[in-house]
């Protein structure tokens, strides 16, 4: 996500290709997910419950993005397995979080 977003600002041909394929809203959506994901990472690292909830929100936004911007039958469903494992571990240790 972050690499696609950064390359779209640095390399105009990449930005034009992304906008042509997904629309200009895609870059805003990616930016939002990067910011939320970075905040969730900080919260998880500090063992804060809000980090877990922010990660869950980012996961849901990722699912929504998959349905909006692509076809979920393209094999992208496997990309949800690792976040589900992370969420499961997070919810297991949620009572120990501040």
VOPAGU-2260 file (C-alpha; in pm, 1 decimal, decimal comma):
REM VOPAGU-2260
SITE   aa  ch    i         X         Y         Z
SITE  UNK   A    0       0,0       0,0       0,0
SITE  UNK   A    1     263,9     251,8     104,6
SITE  UNK   A    2     492,1     176,3    -190,3
SITE  UNK   A    3     206,7     212,4    -438,8
SITE  UNK   A    4     105,1     540,5    -279,3
SITE  UNK   A    5     458,3     682,6    -274,9
SITE  UNK   A    6     535,8     571,2    -628,4
SITE  UNK   A    7     213,3     728,9    -750,6
SITE  UNK   A    8     330,1    1066,1    -622,0
SITE  UNK   A    9     687,5    1033,1    -747,1
SITE  UNK   A   10     633,4     868,9   -1085,3
SITE  UNK   A   11     361,7    1037,0   -1286,4
SITE  UNK   A   12     320,2     741,6   -1525,3
SITE  UNK   A   13     240,0     515,7   -1230,7
SITE  UNK   A   14     -12,3     768,3   -1099,7
SITE  UNK   A   15    -175,0     799,1   -1442,4
SITE  UNK   A   16    -199,8     422,1   -1475,5
SITE  UNK   A   17    -354,9     383,4   -1128,6
SITE  UNK   A   18    -603,7     664,3   -1189,1
SITE  UNK   A   19    -695,6     518,7   -1529,1
SITE  UNK   A   20    -753,7     172,2   -1385,1
SITE  UNK   A   21    -916,9     250,6   -1048,1
SITE  UNK   A   22   -1006,5     620,5   -1048,8
SITE  UNK   A   23    -860,9     909,5    -852,8
SITE  UNK   A   24   -1044,6     810,5    -533,8
SITE  UNK   A   25    -820,0     504,0    -510,3
SITE  UNK   A   26    -519,1     717,4    -414,6
SITE  UNK   A   27    -718,8     885,0    -137,3
SITE  UNK   A   28    -838,3     544,6     -17,7
SITE  UNK   A   29    -482,6     408,2     -15,9
SITE  UNK   A   30    -362,7     712,6     176,3
SITE  UNK   A   31    -634,0     662,6     435,8
SITE  UNK   A   32    -543,4     296,8     476,7
SITE  UNK   A   33    -172,5     377,6     512,3
SITE  UNK   A   34    -241,2     634,7     785,6
SITE  UNK   A   35    -479,3     403,7     972,5
SITE  UNK   A   36    -238,2     111,4     933,9
SITE  UNK   A   37      53,8     314,0    1069,9
SITE  UNK   A   38    -153,5     420,3    1368,9
SITE  UNK   A   39    -261,4      61,6    1427,6
SITE  UNK   A   40     101,0     -52,1    1414,7
SITE  UNK   A   41     197,9     200,8    1680,8
SITE  UNK   A   42     -95,1      97,3    1898,0
SITE  UNK   A   43     -18,1    -272,5    1861,9
SITE  UNK   A   44     349,1    -213,3    1940,7
SITE  UNK   A   45     252,5     -28,8    2258,5
SITE  UNK   A   46      -2,5    -301,6    2349,5
SITE  UNK   A   47    -294,4     -57,1    2339,9
SITE  UNK   A   48    -650,4    -171,5    2277,2
SITE  UNK   A   49    -710,3     118,0    2039,7
SITE  UNK   A   50    -431,6     -23,6    1817,9
SITE  UNK   A   51    -618,8    -351,5    1796,4
SITE  UNK   A   52    -944,3    -177,3    1711,5
SITE  UNK   A   53    -771,8      43,8    1456,1
SITE  UNK   A   54    -617,1    -266,1    1297,1
SITE  UNK   A   55    -962,2    -426,5    1281,5
SITE  UNK   A   56   -1099,8    -111,5    1116,1
SITE  UNK   A   57    -817,5    -116,2     862,6
SITE  UNK   A   58    -888,9    -482,9     792,5
SITE  UNK   A   59   -1255,5    -406,3     724,2
SITE  UNK   A   60   -1155,7    -114,1     500,8
SITE  UNK   A   61    -927,6    -353,3     310,8
SITE  UNK   A   62   -1216,3    -590,9     253,3
SITE  UNK   A   63   -1434,4    -305,8     131,9
SITE  UNK   A   64   -1154,3    -189,5     -99,2
SITE  UNK   A   65   -1124,7    -538,0    -244,7
SITE  UNK   A   66   -1492,2    -542,0    -334,2
SITE  UNK   A   67   -1488,1    -186,7    -470,3
SITE  UNK   A   68   -1165,5    -186,5    -670,0
SITE  UNK   A   69   -1126,3    -549,3    -782,2
SITE  UNK   A   70   -1296,9    -880,6    -808,8
SITE  UNK   A   71   -1260,4   -1084,0    -488,2
SITE  UNK   A   72   -1250,8   -1408,0    -685,6
SITE  UNK   A   73    -912,4   -1309,9    -831,0
SITE  UNK   A   74    -734,5   -1502,3    -554,4
SITE  UNK   A   75    -699,5   -1202,8    -325,7
SITE  UNK   A   76    -898,7   -1369,1     -49,6
SITE  UNK   A   77    -580,1   -1545,1      65,9
SITE  UNK   A   78    -443,5   -1201,2     154,2
SITE  UNK   A   79    -695,7   -1182,9     437,6
SITE  UNK   A   80    -558,1   -1487,8     618,1
SITE  UNK   A   81    -257,0   -1317,6     782,2
SITE  UNK   A   82    -456,7   -1015,9     906,8
SITE  UNK   A   83    -713,8   -1256,2    1051,6
SITE  UNK   A   84    -436,8   -1440,1    1235,9
SITE  UNK   A   85    -299,0   -1109,6    1367,8
SITE  UNK   A   86    -647,6   -1005,1    1478,8
SITE  UNK   A   87    -699,5   -1340,7    1646,9
SITE  UNK   A   88    -374,6   -1306,6    1840,7
SITE  UNK   A   89    -461,8    -948,5    1928,7
SITE  UNK   A   90    -805,3   -1039,9    2059,7
SITE  UNK   A   91    -653,7   -1329,4    2255,2
SITE  UNK   A   92    -424,8   -1084,6    2438,5
SITE  UNK   A   93    -678,3    -800,1    2452,7
SITE  UNK   A   94    -731,6    -831,9    2827,5
SITE  UNK   A   95    -359,0    -772,4    2884,3
SITE  UNK   A   96    -361,0    -455,6    2675,7
SITE  UNK   A   97    -390,9    -112,9    2831,3
